[in-house]
Amino acid sequence: MKPLLNPDALIRQLWKTLHSQPYLRLYVMLNAARDEKIYSKMLSVDDPFCSLYRDDLPPSLADSVPYLVQMQSNSSFSRWLLQEGWGQQWGYFLASAASLQDLQQHFANLVVVQDERGKDAFFQFYDPRIMRNFFKSCHRDELKWVFGPVFRFYIEDEQSDYVNLYSRSADGLVHERVAIELPTAESSSVELRDPSPSYQPDPKSNEPPLPKRIIMYQKVAQYINSLVGRQLFKVGVIGMDDHFEEAEEQLDKVKTVDPLRYEAEKRRMDQRRANELDGLAITSANEGLIDKAIELHEQSAALKRRIGDNRGLVSTLMLLGSLLADEGQNVSQAQAYLEEAKKLCVDQDLPGLDLVEEALAEIEKKK
């Protein structure tokens, strides 16, 4: 396969998503066994990385296992990786709001799967060829299982001047095959920056600004993700729709034997479910599925009210209120959600009061 002609163009494509959705981080999944240069290069740069198997690997195995690397903008590693490894099946990129450690745990749970006969088998999800074939035939439950907290996969195409973008919406898999632009005078030198809550795109650049329709919602989402350690996007082993029923069945077995343990575990499971609903809602909103996002946030709010998670409820009410206000769908309902959040903040000394009041002030301007 021919080498990538313009690594800067692909870097810009990768970071464009992060600039429009600043709570996301960029990672690369790498199979060090593909080339002996990979592991030694990882050791020579500052980009954080971890093994998907275990952290205390013997030296003899360290250069032959898959790794997850958190990419830094303007890192020499990213350009080296694209120049040397693009089209060589070394791995692929992905965007997620989860931490490096949370992603490590998610992918570690995918290593061993059961085949059609119920026997254990290895899932080589770190191979871009296998992932391309997987996405061609996977069903909705498998998508939930593989994506977990991942927002988007960027996987090399069989033709090196194309990249495949895979994401998940409320309707299933979203696949885009995007051409990587050839070098131009404007793109020959690219300065990239890590996205942050204070980041504002250069008005002269071609990078898209934050969507104006949901600008307050985006701001609230950024704030909440930083406040709670990105818990909205943490999806545990049972943090998937198809696992909740199984988990509840397991819990029912201890309900009469150990009621206290049952109540504690049930509350934790419901918190995971509510957090997943909020995470899926934010993903839906960013994909333009506003009605679906509102529905998911409302389900999360109802669940948090039931279990008495007032701190989490404030976050969901802020998201609901700001999204409704941004959309102008139901300003009075948006105000009611935000007023409820404000009362909880004041009565229980919970964080977020300043942002709630800012959102309420934005609503007053629209009246």
MILUM-546586 format. One record per residue (C-alpha): residue in three letters; x, y, z. Coordinates in Angstrom, 3 decimals. Each point is the difference from the previous one (the first is absolute). Layout:
BEGIN
['ALA' [X Y Z]]
...
! end
This chain:
BEGIN
['MET' [0.000 0.000 0.000]]
['LYS' [1.296 3.441 -0.866]]
['PRO' [1.006 2.312 2.909]]
['LEU' [-2.262 2.763 1.262]]
['LEU' [0.684 3.082 -2.127]]
['ASN' [-1.178 2.603 2.474]]
['PRO' [0.101 -0.971 3.707]]
['ASP' [-0.904 3.559 1.031]]
['ALA' [-3.311 -0.288 -1.869]]
['LEU' [-0.952 -3.124 1.935]]
['ILE' [1.141 1.552 3.299]]
['ARG' [-2.260 2.949 -0.728]]
['GLN' [-2.880 -2.394 -0.738]]
['LEU' [0.589 -1.817 3.291]]
['TRP' [0.213 3.126 2.131]]
['LYS' [-2.917 1.734 -1.720]]
['THR' [-2.468 -2.061 2.025]]
['LEU' [1.758 0.918 3.228]]
['HIS' [-0.042 3.712 -0.806]]
['SER' [-3.765 -0.076 -0.532]]
['GLN' [-0.572 -2.231 3.056]]
['PRO' [2.681 0.996 2.525]]
['TYR' [-0.794 -2.622 2.632]]
['LEU' [1.378 -2.740 -2.296]]
['ARG' [3.562 -1.322 -0.018]]
['LEU' [1.883 -1.678 -2.826]]
['TYR' [1.588 -3.439 0.405]]
['VAL' [1.721 -2.521 -2.233]]
['MET' [-0.285 -3.776 0.295]]
['LEU' [3.315 -1.583 -0.981]]
['ASN' [1.119 -3.591 -0.428]]
['ALA' [3.693 0.111 0.869]]
['ALA' [0.479 -3.463 -1.505]]
['ARG' [-0.492 1.461 -3.492]]
['ASP' [3.405 1.721 -0.003]]
['GLU' [2.911 0.068 2.443]]
['LYS' [0.280 3.793 -0.426]]
['ILE' [-3.368 0.651 1.670]]
['TYR' [0.872 -0.828 3.609]]
['SER' [3.401 1.710 -0.052]]
['LYS' [-1.565 3.146 -1.467]]
['MET' [-2.702 0.004 2.692]]
['LEU' [2.696 -0.028 2.680]]
['SER' [1.751 2.998 -1.564]]
['VAL' [-2.972 2.419 0.083]]
['ASP' [-2.133 1.585 2.724]]
['ASP' [-3.416 -1.240 -1.185]]
['PRO' [-1.612 -2.049 2.827]]
['PHE' [-0.605 -3.671 -0.836]]
['CYS' [-1.000 -3.279 1.623]]
['SER' [-0.123 -3.662 -0.941]]
['LEU' [-3.386 -1.608 -0.585]]
['TYR' [1.104 -3.188 1.723]]
['ARG' [1.814 0.913 3.215]]
['ASP' [2.358 2.696 1.237]]
['ASP' [2.702 -2.329 1.324]]
['LEU' [0.802 -1.845 -3.207]]
['PRO' [3.378 -1.771 -0.139]]
['PRO' [2.484 1.791 -2.283]]
['SER' [-0.102 -2.860 -2.478]]
['LEU' [-3.685 0.680 -0.724]]
['ALA' [-0.127 3.787 0.296]]
['ASP' [0.682 0.572 -3.706]]
['SER' [-2.605 -2.457 -1.270]]
['VAL' [-3.317 0.977 1.610]]
['PRO' [-2.660 2.612 -0.842]]
['TYR' [0.239 3.451 1.594]]
['LEU' [-2.291 2.976 0.421]]
['VAL' [1.698 3.397 -0.381]]
['GLN' [-1.521 3.365 0.912]]
['MET' [0.995 2.367 -2.785]]
['GLN' [1.331 3.493 0.620]]
['SER' [-0.494 2.713 -2.618]]
['ASN' [3.143 0.960 -1.905]]
['SER' [1.661 -3.134 1.348]]
['SER' [2.813 -1.381 -2.130]]
['PHE' [-1.419 -3.449 0.671]]
['SER' [-3.249 0.622 -1.904]]
['ARG' [1.785 1.158 -3.157]]
['TRP' [2.532 -2.825 0.227]]
['LEU' [-2.818 -2.483 0.450]]
['LEU' [-1.874 1.207 -3.072]]
['GLN' [3.100 0.264 -2.175]]
['GLU' [1.380 -3.417 0.962]]
['GLY' [-3.037 -2.076 0.904]]
['TRP' [-3.060 1.205 -1.895]]
['GLY' [-1.153 -2.828 -2.272]]
['GLN' [2.193 -2.540 1.797]]
['GLN' [-2.752 -1.312 2.309]]
['TRP' [1.772 1.306 3.103]]
['GLY' [-3.269 1.136 1.591]]
['TYR' [-2.560 2.800 -0.126]]
['PHE' [-1.110 3.220 1.713]]
['LEU' [-3.010 0.590 2.215]]
['ALA' [-1.646 2.931 1.798]]
['SER' [-1.470 -0.303 3.487]]
['ALA' [-0.745 2.090 3.061]]
['ALA' [1.182 -2.849 2.233]]
['SER' [3.388 -0.025 1.705]]
['LEU' [2.880 -2.200 -1.152]]
['GLN' [-0.592 -2.341 2.958]]
['ASP' [-3.743 -0.290 -0.670]]
['LEU' [0.618 -0.844 -3.660]]
['GLN' [2.610 -2.557 1.009]]
['GLN' [-2.580 -1.721 2.188]]
['HIS' [-2.637 0.134 -2.748]]
['PHE' [2.219 -1.554 -2.664]]
['ALA' [1.477 -2.534 2.419]]
['ASN' [-3.529 -1.373 0.358]]
['LEU' [-0.108 -0.630 -3.766]]
['VAL' [3.140 -2.125 -0.224]]
['VAL' [-1.685 -3.346 0.682]]
['VAL' [-3.408 -0.740 -1.542]]
['GLN' [-2.124 -3.092 -0.552]]
['ASP' [-0.465 -1.452 -3.469]]
['GLU' [-3.166 -1.593 -1.390]]
['ARG' [0.783 -3.240 1.879]]
['GLY' [0.416 1.811 3.317]]
['LYS' [3.772 -0.437 0.078]]
['ASP' [2.428 2.786 0.922]]
['ALA' [1.720 1.728 -2.900]]
['PHE' [2.203 3.073 -0.416]]
['PHE' [-1.541 3.063 -1.653]]
['GLN' [2.771 1.859 -1.814]]
['PHE' [-1.807 3.348 0.081]]
['TYR' [3.348 1.806 -0.199]]
['ASP' [0.392 -1.112 -3.643]]
['PRO' [-1.598 2.577 -2.360]]
['ARG' [-0.791 -2.693 -2.590]]
['ILE' [-1.986 -2.005 2.539]]
['MET' [-1.821 3.095 1.228]]
['ARG' [-1.024 0.980 -3.545]]
['ASN' [-1.460 -3.473 -0.543]]
['PHE' [-1.651 0.045 3.440]]
['PHE' [-1.818 3.256 -0.728]]
['LYS' [-1.315 -1.415 -3.297]]
['SER' [-2.007 -2.716 1.729]]
['CYS' [-0.487 0.941 3.668]]
['HIS' [-3.441 0.389 1.545]]
['ARG' [-1.165 2.698 2.432]]
['ASP' [0.863 -1.863 3.221]]
['GLU' [3.526 -0.653 -1.277]]
['LEU' [0.377 3.701 -0.807]]
['LYS' [-0.834 0.933 3.593]]
['TRP' [2.454 -2.589 1.279]]
['VAL' [2.918 1.116 -2.190]]
['PHE' [-0.561 3.763 0.064]]
['GLY' [-0.531 0.368 3.746]]
['PRO' [1.322 3.511 0.781]]
['VAL' [1.500 0.480 -3.504]]
['PHE' [-1.545 2.859 -1.976]]
['ARG' [1.584 -0.759 -3.386]]
['PHE' [2.495 -2.396 -1.614]]
['TYR' [2.336 1.197 -2.793]]
['ILE' [1.204 -3.059 -1.921]]
['GLU' [2.255 -0.087 -3.031]]
['ASP' [-1.566 -1.054 -3.278]]
['GLU' [1.299 -2.587 -2.448]]
['GLN' [0.933 3.054 -2.061]]
['SER' [2.454 2.081 2.019]]
['ASP' [-1.460 3.354 -1.121]]
['TYR' [-3.316 -0.747 1.741]]
['VAL' [-0.982 -0.355 3.660]]
['ASN' [-3.093 -1.754 1.381]]
['LEU' [-1.922 1.806 2.757]]
['TYR' [-2.243 -2.172 2.174]]
['SER' [-2.328 1.389 2.667]]
['ARG' [-3.180 -1.134 1.716]]
['SER' [-3.328 1.824 0.003]]
['ALA' [-3.371 -0.895 1.455]]
['ASP' [-0.794 -1.712 -3.326]]
['GLY' [3.147 -2.168 -0.164]]
['LEU' [3.364 0.215 -1.758]]
['VAL' [1.007 3.171 -1.866]]
['HIS' [2.747 -0.585 -2.595]]
['GLU' [1.755 2.657 -2.077]]
['ARG' [2.803 -0.645 -2.485]]
['VAL' [1.926 3.272 -0.277]]
['ALA' [2.697 0.940 -2.484]]
['ILE' [3.222 1.362 1.476]]
['GLU' [0.785 3.215 -1.848]]
['LEU' [3.197 0.354 -1.988]]
['PRO' [2.662 2.520 1.095]]
['THR' [-0.750 3.642 -0.757]]
['ALA' [1.790 3.246 0.758]]
['GLU' [-2.490 0.652 2.795]]
['SER' [0.277 -3.442 1.577]]
['SER' [3.741 -0.564 -0.256]]
['SER' [0.577 1.373 3.502]]
['VAL' [-2.627 -0.627 2.666]]
['GLU' [0.037 1.233 3.596]]
['LEU' [-2.169 -2.136 2.261]]
['ARG' [-1.105 0.682 3.542]]
['ASP' [-1.523 -2.147 2.703]]
['PRO' [-3.688 0.828 0.358]]
['SER' [-0.996 1.456 3.353]]
['PRO' [-3.034 1.737 1.514]]
['SER' [1.563 3.363 -0.828]]
['TYR' [0.936 -0.910 -3.592]]
['GLN' [-1.386 2.258 -2.733]]
['PRO' [0.716 -0.832 -3.665]]
['ASP' [1.959 2.496 -2.047]]
['PRO' [-2.629 1.868 -2.090]]
['LYS' [2.351 -0.181 -3.001]]
['SER' [0.338 -3.786 0.204]]
['ASN' [-2.172 -2.617 -1.677]]
['GLU' [-0.748 -1.743 3.288]]
['PRO' [-3.716 -0.031 0.851]]
['PRO' [-1.062 1.966 3.088]]
['LEU' [-2.108 -1.529 2.726]]
['PRO' [-3.555 -0.505 -1.309]]
['LYS' [-1.823 3.243 0.715]]
['ARG' [-3.308 -1.753 0.575]]
['ILE' [1.186 -1.807 3.122]]
['ILE' [2.805 2.272 1.181]]
['MET' [-1.272 0.259 3.606]]
['TYR' [-0.606 -3.747 0.112]]
['GLN' [3.582 -0.628 -1.168]]
['LYS' [1.294 2.312 2.706]]
['VAL' [-2.008 -1.789 2.694]]
['ALA' [1.176 -3.412 -1.261]]
['GLN' [3.636 1.129 0.115]]
['TYR' [-0.421 1.309 3.531]]
['ILE' [-1.710 -3.147 1.286]]
['ASN' [2.545 -2.319 -1.587]]
['SER' [2.856 1.866 1.678]]
['LEU' [-1.901 0.179 3.299]]
['VAL' [-0.799 -3.699 0.308]]
['GLY' [3.136 -1.428 -1.576]]
['ARG' [-1.824 -0.793 -3.263]]
['GLN' [-2.284 -2.455 1.800]]
['LEU' [-2.722 0.599 -2.595]]
['PHE' [2.054 -1.991 -2.467]]
['LYS' [1.235 -2.785 2.288]]
['VAL' [-1.692 -3.217 -1.023]]
['GLY' [0.757 -3.015 2.181]]
['VAL' [-0.322 -3.667 -0.847]]
['ILE' [-3.748 0.069 0.725]]
['GLY' [-0.412 3.553 -1.267]]
['MET' [-1.740 -1.097 -3.201]]
['ASP' [-3.719 -0.387 -0.671]]
['ASP' [0.268 -3.696 -0.792]]
['HIS' [1.832 -0.689 3.274]]
['PHE' [-2.336 1.815 2.402]]
['GLU' [-2.653 -2.701 -0.074]]
['GLU' [2.607 -2.687 0.674]]
['ALA' [1.497 2.077 2.836]]
['GLU' [-3.415 0.506 1.593]]
['GLU' [-0.631 -3.750 -0.130]]
['GLN' [3.275 -0.577 1.834]]
['LEU' [-0.948 2.612 2.595]]
['ASP' [-3.400 -1.596 0.590]]
['LYS' [1.793 -3.141 1.179]]
['VAL' [1.478 1.850 2.993]]
['LYS' [-3.061 2.139 0.765]]
['THR' [-1.376 -2.268 2.716]]
['VAL' [3.393 -1.242 1.208]]
['ASP' [1.682 3.387 0.433]]
['PRO' [-2.474 2.907 -0.356]]
['LEU' [2.573 2.672 0.899]]
['ARG' [2.408 -1.175 -2.674]]
['TYR' [-2.873 -0.182 -2.484]]
['GLU' [-1.006 3.621 0.629]]
['ALA' [3.592 1.255 -0.287]]
['GLU' [0.710 -1.928 -3.209]]
['LYS' [-3.352 0.950 -1.522]]
['ARG' [0.670 3.687 0.637]]
['ARG' [3.456 -0.243 -1.587]]
['MET' [-1.449 -1.756 -3.026]]
['ASP' [-2.712 2.631 -0.377]]
['GLN' [2.648 2.733 0.190]]
['ARG' [1.926 -1.732 -2.805]]
['ARG' [-3.182 -0.240 -2.033]]
['ALA' [-0.787 3.706 0.534]]
['ASN' [3.560 1.020 -0.899]]
['GLU' [-0.147 -2.060 -3.171]]
['LEU' [-3.291 1.638 -0.957]]
['ASP' [1.591 3.441 0.392]]
['GLY' [3.045 -1.068 -1.990]]
['LEU' [-2.131 -1.346 -2.840]]
['ALA' [-2.104 3.171 0.133]]
['ILE' [3.063 2.215 -0.458]]
['THR' [1.167 -2.165 -2.897]]
['SER' [-3.486 0.208 -1.560]]
['ALA' [-0.091 3.800 0.382]]
['ASN' [3.386 0.349 -1.666]]
['GLU' [-1.277 -2.143 -2.877]]
['GLY' [-3.007 2.316 -0.385]]
['LEU' [-2.533 -2.402 1.589]]
['ILE' [-1.364 2.623 2.386]]
['ASP' [-3.363 -1.624 0.778]]
['LYS' [1.743 -3.279 0.819]]
['ALA' [2.475 1.817 2.247]]
['ILE' [-2.821 1.699 1.920]]
['GLU' [-1.796 -3.331 0.439]]
['LEU' [3.160 -1.688 1.352]]
['HIS' [0.770 2.853 2.413]]
['GLU' [-3.595 -0.117 1.295]]
['GLN' [0.329 -3.740 0.626]]
['SER' [3.244 0.628 1.877]]
['ALA' [-1.576 2.760 2.107]]
['ALA' [-2.925 -2.259 0.969]]
['LEU' [2.409 -2.748 1.040]]
['LYS' [2.166 2.361 2.052]]
['ARG' [-3.067 1.383 1.774]]
['ARG' [-1.085 -3.520 0.888]]
['ILE' [3.339 -0.986 1.560]]
['GLY' [0.560 3.393 1.636]]
['ASP' [3.155 0.889 -1.943]]
['ASN' [-0.416 3.762 0.359]]
['ARG' [3.543 0.866 -1.052]]
['GLY' [-0.430 -1.953 -3.220]]
['LEU' [-3.503 1.393 -0.430]]
['VAL' [1.350 3.562 -0.020]]
['SER' [2.292 -0.931 -2.919]]
['THR' [-2.834 -1.569 -1.997]]
['LEU' [-2.377 2.906 0.677]]
['MET' [2.673 2.447 -1.165]]
['LEU' [0.469 -1.989 -3.199]]
['LEU' [-3.751 -0.240 -0.597]]
['GLY' [-0.654 3.658 0.690]]
['SER' [2.854 1.286 -2.148]]
['LEU' [-0.872 -2.316 -2.916]]
['LEU' [-3.679 0.991 0.014]]
['ALA' [0.947 3.673 0.256]]
['ASP' [2.536 -0.236 -2.829]]
['GLU' [-2.563 -1.701 -2.225]]
['GLY' [-2.781 2.378 1.030]]
['GLN' [-2.361 -2.979 0.133]]
['ASN' [-1.505 0.640 3.434]]
['VAL' [1.546 2.964 1.779]]
['SER' [-2.370 -0.188 2.970]]
['GLN' [0.905 -3.673 0.573]]
['ALA' [3.690 0.840 -0.383]]
['GLN' [-0.365 2.681 2.656]]
['ALA' [-1.814 -2.451 2.303]]
['TYR' [2.827 -2.550 -0.286]]
['LEU' [2.623 2.652 0.717]]
['GLU' [-1.964 1.437 2.930]]
['GLU' [-0.196 -3.511 1.483]]
['ALA' [3.760 -0.356 -0.432]]
['LYS' [0.556 3.406 1.594]]
['LYS' [-2.099 -0.937 3.047]]
['LEU' [1.968 -3.223 0.484]]
['CYS' [3.307 1.899 -0.264]]
['VAL' [-1.106 2.576 2.591]]
['ASP' [-1.713 -2.390 2.411]]
['GLN' [2.722 -2.657 -0.017]]
['ASP' [3.061 2.134 -0.797]]
['LEU' [0.671 -1.855 -3.254]]
['PRO' [2.380 1.268 -2.719]]
['GLY' [-1.252 1.537 -3.238]]
['LEU' [-2.016 2.948 1.295]]
['ASP' [1.906 2.597 -2.048]]
['LEU' [-0.587 -1.883 -3.259]]
['VAL' [-3.674 -0.595 0.827]]
['GLU' [-0.473 3.709 0.555]]
['GLU' [1.842 0.775 -3.247]]
['ALA' [-2.340 -2.359 -1.888]]
['LEU' [-3.029 1.615 1.638]]
['ALA' [1.294 3.425 -1.011]]
['GLU' [0.302 -1.210 -3.620]]
['ILE' [-3.649 -1.093 0.112]]
['GLU' [-1.050 3.441 1.274]]
['LYS' [1.746 1.603 -2.973]]
['LYS' [-2.068 -2.108 -2.398]]
['LYS' [-3.338 0.999 1.525]]
! end
